[in-house]
Amino acid sequence: MDKRLKIAGLFVLSYLLLYALAAFVDALKDWDSFLMPLLRGESVSGRPYYDPLYLIAPFIGFFLMYYGIDWVNRWFDTTLGRSVFFPAGFLVMAYAVYFSVLVAYFNNAEYFRFAGQPNALQLSLQSTVEFVMANFFRYFLESAFFVFSLAAVLGWIAHWLVEKQ
């Protein structure tokens, strides 16, 4: 079978898996795929608009990981991309990146609360980090970045399945 056809089939399977996960797990409640709730006259996300990131993120995550593995292996002259530690490291870095994004995002607003005090930056950063640590997984599981991360891991699995032969 043609390699491109295998990749496309594995992507469709991973997309359907993410769609099923969104249908059965409340964590991905914002992923109103194919606008089905809107056709029924209801809004799953509770928002009046549809966020297209939930449809685009699986494409980007899957194919960046799938083709990125070959690039990593060539650039660093290693087979680290085929190791199970590669997607595990990717997930750890994804958590760290999303944590830092949340801290930067919420610290912008929190700084104004402490403006005028001599140690405003330190107070706002401490308050922001405490808030993000308490609410990290709630924000992460409701974000399109979570869908992106899952799709990337599925892209690694697809690469492993296609290249193992």
C-alpha positions in Angstrom: 0.0 0.0 0.0 1.2 3.5 -0.8 2.9 5.3 2.2 0.9 8.5 1.7 -2.4 6.5 1.8 -1.3 4.9 5.1 -0.5 8.3 6.6 -3.9 9.7 5.4 -5.7 6.7 6.8 -4.0 6.9 10.2 -4.7 10.6 10.3 -8.4 10.0 9.7 -8.4 7.3 12.4 -6.7 9.7 14.8 -9.1 12.5 14.0 -12.0 10.2 14.6 -10.5 9.1 17.8 -10.2 12.7 19.0 -13.7 13.3 17.8 -15.0 10.3 19.8 -13.0 11.5 22.8 -14.6 14.9 22.5 -18.0 13.3 22.4 -17.5 11.1 25.4 -15.2 13.1 27.6 -16.3 16.4 29.1 -12.8 17.8 29.0 -13.1 18.6 25.3 -16.6 20.0 25.5 -15.6 23.0 23.4 -14.8 21.0 20.3 -18.1 21.3 18.5 -16.9 19.3 15.5 -18.7 19.6 12.2 -21.0 22.2 13.7 -23.4 19.5 14.7 -24.7 21.2 17.9 -25.4 24.3 15.8 -27.4 22.2 13.4 -29.4 20.9 16.3 -29.9 24.5 17.5 -27.8 24.2 20.6 -24.3 25.3 21.6 -22.1 22.7 23.4 -19.5 25.3 24.3 -22.1 27.9 25.6 -20.5 30.5 23.4 -22.3 32.2 20.5 -19.4 31.5 18.1 -17.5 28.5 16.9 -13.8 28.2 17.6 -12.1 26.7 14.4 -8.9 25.9 16.3 -10.5 22.7 17.5 -10.7 21.6 13.9 -7.3 22.9 12.8 -5.2 21.8 15.7 -5.3 18.0 15.0 -4.0 18.6 11.4 -1.1 20.7 12.6 -0.2 18.6 15.6 -0.4 15.3 13.7 1.6 16.3 10.7 4.2 18.4 12.5 5.0 15.5 14.7 4.9 12.9 11.9 7.3 14.8 9.7 9.2 16.4 12.5 10.5 13.0 13.7 12.4 12.5 10.5 13.8 16.0 10.7 15.0 15.5 14.3 16.5 12.2 13.4 18.4 13.7 10.5 19.4 16.9 12.2 20.8 15.3 15.4 22.0 12.2 13.6 20.1 9.9 16.0 17.1 7.7 16.3 15.7 9.5 19.3 12.5 10.4 17.4 11.6 6.7 17.2 12.0 6.2 21.0 9.1 6.3 23.3 10.9 9.0 25.2 10.3 11.4 22.3 6.5 11.8 22.7 6.9 11.7 26.5 9.4 14.6 26.3 7.1 16.4 23.9 4.2 16.2 26.4 6.4 17.4 29.3 7.6 20.4 27.2 4.0 21.0 26.1 2.9 21.2 29.7 5.8 23.6 30.5 5.1 25.8 27.5 1.4 26.1 28.3 2.2 26.8 31.9 4.5 29.7 30.9 1.9 31.0 28.5 -0.8 31.0 31.2 1.6 32.8 33.6 2.4 35.5 31.1 -1.2 35.9 30.1 -2.6 36.2 33.6 0.3 38.2 34.9 -0.5 41.0 32.5 -3.8 41.7 34.3 -2.5 40.8 37.8 0.3 43.4 37.6 -2.2 46.2 37.5 -3.7 45.0 40.8 -0.4 45.6 42.5 0.6 48.7 40.6 2.1 51.4 42.7 3.5 49.1 45.3 7.3 48.9 45.6 7.5 45.1 44.8 4.5 45.0 42.4 6.2 42.6 39.9 7.2 40.1 42.6 3.7 40.2 44.2 1.9 39.9 40.9 4.1 37.0 39.7 3.7 35.1 42.9 -0.1 35.6 42.9 -0.2 34.6 39.2 1.9 31.4 39.6 -0.3 30.3 42.6 -3.5 30.9 40.5 -2.1 29.0 37.4 -0.9 26.1 39.6 -4.3 25.8 41.1 -6.2 26.0 37.7 -3.6 24.6 35.2 -5.3 21.3 34.3 -8.7 22.9 33.9 -7.4 25.5 31.5 -5.2 22.9 29.7 -8.0 20.4 29.2 -10.3 23.0 27.8 -7.8 24.4 25.4 -7.2 23.7 21.7 -3.5 23.1 22.7 -4.6 19.9 24.5 -6.1 18.7 21.2 -2.9 19.7 19.5 -0.8 17.7 22.0 -3.0 14.6 21.7 -2.9 14.8 17.9 0.9 15.1 18.0 1.2 12.0 20.1 -1.1 10.2 17.7 1.2 11.5 14.9 4.2 9.8 16.6 2.2 6.6 16.9 1.3 6.8 13.2 5.0 7.4 12.3 6.0 4.4 14.4 3.3 2.2 12.7 4.3 3.3 9.1 8.0 3.1 9.6 8.3 -0.1 11.6 8.0 -2.2 8.4 
